Amino acid sequence: MEQVGTDGTVCKKTEKLEHLIGDYRAFIDQVCERLQDAGMDVVSRGYEMDHICYRCETLRHYRDVLAALVPTFGTLMVEGMIGGRPIATICLQEPIVHRGLTVPCLEVPCPKPGRPYPPGLEHAELVVGSEADGVRGKARLREFMAACERDALRLQFDTRALDKAVNADVSVDLRDLVLPEAGRLSVKFHQRPLQEVVEYELSHGEVVLVPETYFAELDDVCANKKQKG
């Protein structure tokens, strides 16, 4: 069996997740260290890092990465249309355990048509609420931001996703904190874990399924190549 490396190329099967998504330990270290530099100790605050996000470069890369991850490394909880393209949520068979954190899920967005994206880990998400806060609303997130301001944490929040009806979030571009010249690196904060969000959306019929024809053009190209070969 073959798998896809972090550069989008196919490689021989390996049981190491980092061969598919890159050095996730170093990624988690960067997130935690830059938040620490801003005055936030993630572990001491008891925040859960419920998932990390791996970006794919092309439609083909997305399909190949999912095929390599599922079922070898985890179970596909859902693949739905969000923001005009598919996004998959994978529950890992063996959660990532690192730096006092346990990460149970991996999020893999498909690039939007005509907008290829450099492959690699992009962001981590942290849970700042309790079960009582639920997946709807944003009261706890507003309290969280107010507390960060009172504590004089050096965090500049992007609130464009704060008004989402389900799974509202705020984000911070970590590149601006310490190393502006570094590659993409961000963190998002939301009220409840992604697994809980997915379960809620599935049970309430709020998942928009990927159209059967979405990958048709890619499948046709692959079929033509096989015929010519």
C-alpha positions, -999 to 999 in steps of 0.1 A, spaced: 0 0 0 12 35 -8 7 67 11 12 104 4 40 124 20 37 160 33 50 173 0 22 157 -19 43 128 -33 35 91 -29 57 71 -6 58 36 8 35 27 36 46 38 71 29 35 104 41 70 114 15 97 112 42 124 108 51 110 74 17 121 63 11 154 81 45 165 91 61 169 125 30 175 146 50 175 178 71 205 167 39 221 154 22 217 189 54 230 205 54 261 183 17 268 192 22 264 229 55 283 230 41 313 211 11 314 233 34 312 263 53 342 250 20 360 248 13 352 285 -9 321 281 0 287 295 -23 263 277 -18 233 300 -20 252 333 -53 268 322 -67 233 314 -75 240 278 -81 210 256 -64 209 221 -92 190 205 -78 190 170 -51 202 146 -57 211 110 -37 198 80 -40 217 47 -38 199 13 -25 215 -19 -49 201 -45 -80 180 -49 -59 150 -57 -37 155 -26 -68 158 -5 -83 126 -18 -49 108 -14 -44 120 21 -78 109 33 -73 75 17 -40 72 35 -54 83 69 -86 63 69 -88 36 82 -51 32 89 -49 60 114 -85 69 122 -122 69 115 -139 95 92 -165 111 115 -178 134 87 -170 149 54 -192 179 46 -194 211 26 -182 241 45 -173 274 29 -179 259 -6 -155 229 -3 -153 196 16 -138 194 50 -131 160 67 -130 154 104 -110 123 114 -111 107 149 -76 93 154 -73 57 166 -44 67 188 -48 103 199 -17 125 197 -2 129 232 24 155 236 34 183 259 7 175 284 -20 177 258 -41 150 241 -53 157 206 -80 132 195 -89 146 160 -75 158 128 -92 182 104 -84 181 67 -100 208 45 -100 204 7 -86 234 -11 -112 256 -28 -115 253 -66 -87 273 -83 -70 281 -50 -42 257 -44 -28 258 -9 8 249 3 4 216 22 11 213 59 -2 218 94 -19 252 97 -37 257 130 -46 241 163 -79 246 182 -84 250 219 -115 245 239 -122 272 265 -158 263 275 -176 236 295 -204 212 285 -229 237 298 -217 263 272 -228 241 243 -219 243 206 -243 272 199 -239 308 211 -208 328 219 -212 340 255 -183 319 268 -160 331 240 -168 367 248 -160 361 285 -127 344 274 -116 374 253 -126 398 281 -105 377 306 -75 378 282 -78 416 280 -79 418 318 -48 396 321 -31 418 295 -23 389 273 -6 399 240 -32 384 218 -49 401 188 -82 382 181 -97 378 147 -135 377 154 -148 372 119 -161 337 129 -176 348 162 -212 351 148 -214 315 135 -246 299 148 -228 267 155 -191 263 166 -183 300 168 -146 307 172 -120 335 175 -84 331 161 -49 345 166 -22 346 140 8 334 159 32 346 133 28 381 145 37 374 181 73 365 179 85 355 144 67 376 118 88 360 91 78 324 100 53 304 79 16 302 86 7 293 122 -24 301 140 -46 290 169 -84 291 172 -105 291 204 -140 277 206 -165 266 232 -167 228 226 -145 201 210 -149 194 173 -161 158 180 -190 172 200 -197 198 173 -198 171 146 -221 149 167 -244 178 172 -245 187 135 -251 151 124 -279 146 149 -296 178 139 -292 173 101 -269 203 97 -242 186 77 -242 195 40 -230 164 22 -204 166 -5 -222 163 -39 -215 131 -58 -202 151 -87 -177 172 -67 -147 151 -76 -161 139 -110 -135 159 -131 -106 145 -111 -120 110 -114 -123 114 -152 -87 125 -154 -75 95 -134 -96 72 -156 -82 87 -188 -47 83 -176 -53 46 -167 -68 40 -202 -37 56 -219 -14 37 -197 
